[in-house]
């Protein structure tokens, strides 16, 4: 596996088990990634400083120069962006959802870079399997939008 630590995270190798509908490749700067032709998206597992695994994804055939630049900036600001997204996700705690999670229980699971330059943070929480919904926050021009539930 090639790929350098760009900022706060480091790339992990692709899984040993292979699926025939996926394409397994290595980017010289980013490291191992998997491309899914079905959804036209590449993904990569990365490890955070504290050892958690997050999924990095991009809407393209392979990581583009624009995505590499965006990811480098996201990775450098990861702590602040995550805190901002968590603060946005607190707004989901209303009505029947008011006790689903505490902000400190949210765990960043995925960051997806969209074709328009925006990016999305997806979070897990201890009771996610009870409701089959996950908080997501879209950043556009580095500003967090309102949190939404995704299924």
C-alpha positions in Angstrom: 0.0 0.0 0.0 1.3 3.4 -1.0 0.0 6.7 0.2 1.2 9.2 2.7 -0.3 10.5 5.9 -1.8 13.7 4.5 -2.9 15.2 7.9 -4.7 13.7 10.8 -5.5 10.4 9.3 -3.6 7.6 7.5 -4.7 5.2 4.8 -5.4 1.6 5.5 -4.8 -1.3 3.1 -7.7 -2.6 1.1 -9.4 -5.8 2.5 -7.8 -9.0 1.4 -11.2 -10.5 0.4 -12.1 -9.2 -3.1 -15.5 -8.7 -4.7 -15.7 -9.3 -8.4 -17.8 -6.2 -9.1 -15.3 -3.8 -7.5 -12.1 -2.4 -8.8 -9.1 -2.4 -6.4 -6.4 0.2 -7.1 -3.7 2.3 -5.5 -3.3 6.0 -5.9 0.3 7.2 -5.5 -0.6 10.0 -3.1 -3.7 8.6 -1.3 -3.0 4.9 -1.2 -5.3 1.9 -1.7 -8.9 2.6 -2.7 -11.8 0.7 -4.1 -14.0 1.8 -7.0 -17.6 0.8 -7.5 -18.8 1.2 -11.1 -22.4 0.6 -9.9 -22.4 3.9 -8.0 -19.5 5.7 -9.7 -17.7 6.2 -6.4 -14.3 5.4 -4.9 -13.8 4.6 -1.2 -10.9 4.3 1.1 -10.6 3.2 4.7 -8.5 5.6 6.9 -7.4 5.5 10.5 -7.7 8.5 12.8 -5.1 9.5 15.3 -7.1 7.7 18.0 -7.3 4.5 15.9 -10.9 4.8 14.7 -11.6 3.8 11.2 -13.5 6.2 8.9 -14.5 5.7 5.3 -13.4 8.4 2.8 -15.4 8.4 -0.4 -15.4 10.5 -3.6 -17.9 10.8 -6.5 -15.5 9.9 -9.4 -13.8 7.0 -11.1 -10.7 7.6 -9.1 -9.5 10.4 -6.8 -9.2 13.6 -8.7 -6.8 16.4 -8.1 -9.6 18.6 -6.8 -10.7 15.8 -4.4 -7.1 15.4 -3.2 -6.8 19.1 -2.5 -10.2 19.1 -0.7 -9.3 16.0 1.3 -6.0 17.5 2.4 -7.8 20.6 3.7 -10.6 18.5 5.3 -8.0 16.3 7.0 -6.1 19.2 8.4 -9.4 20.7 9.8 -10.9 17.4 10.8 -11.3 18.1 14.5 -13.0 21.5 14.0 -15.2 20.2 11.2 -16.3 17.2 13.2 -17.2 19.4 16.2 -19.1 21.8 13.9 -21.1 18.9 12.4 -21.8 17.4 15.8 -23.2 20.8 16.9 -25.4 20.8 13.8 -26.6 17.3 14.5 -27.9 18.3 18.0 -30.8 20.0 16.2 -32.1 16.5 15.2 -32.9 15.8 18.9 -36.5 16.9 18.8 -39.8 15.2 19.3 -39.7 11.4 19.1 -35.9 11.6 18.5 -35.0 13.8 21.5 -33.3 11.0 23.4 -31.7 9.0 20.6 -28.1 10.1 21.4 -26.0 12.5 23.3 -23.6 14.7 21.2 -20.6 13.0 22.8 -21.9 9.6 21.5 -21.7 10.6 17.9 -18.9 8.9 16.0 -17.7 10.0 12.6 -18.1 7.0 10.2 -17.8 8.5 6.7 -16.8 11.6 4.8 -18.0 11.7 1.2 -16.8 14.3 -1.3 -19.4 15.2 -3.9 -18.9 16.3 -7.5 -19.9 19.9 -6.8 -17.1 20.4 -4.2 -19.4 19.9 -1.2 -18.7 17.2 1.4 -20.8 15.2 3.8 -20.1 13.9 7.3 -22.0 10.8 8.3 -22.2 9.8 12.0 -23.0 6.6 14.0 -24.3 6.4 17.5 -25.0 3.6 20.0 -28.7 3.2 19.2 -28.4 3.5 15.4 -29.5 -0.1 14.9 -32.8 0.6 16.7 -33.9 3.3 14.3 -31.9 2.6 11.1 -31.2 6.3 10.6 -27.9 8.2 10.8 -27.1 11.9 11.2 -25.5 13.5 8.2 -24.3 17.1 7.7 -23.5 18.6 4.4 -20.7 21.2 4.1 -20.8 23.7 1.2 -18.1 26.3 0.9 -16.8 25.1 4.4 -20.2 26.0 6.0 -22.2 23.2 7.7 -25.8 23.0 6.6 -28.6 21.8 8.8 -28.2 18.2 9.9 -30.5 15.6 8.3 -31.4 12.0 9.0 -30.3 9.5 6.3 -31.4 5.9 6.0 
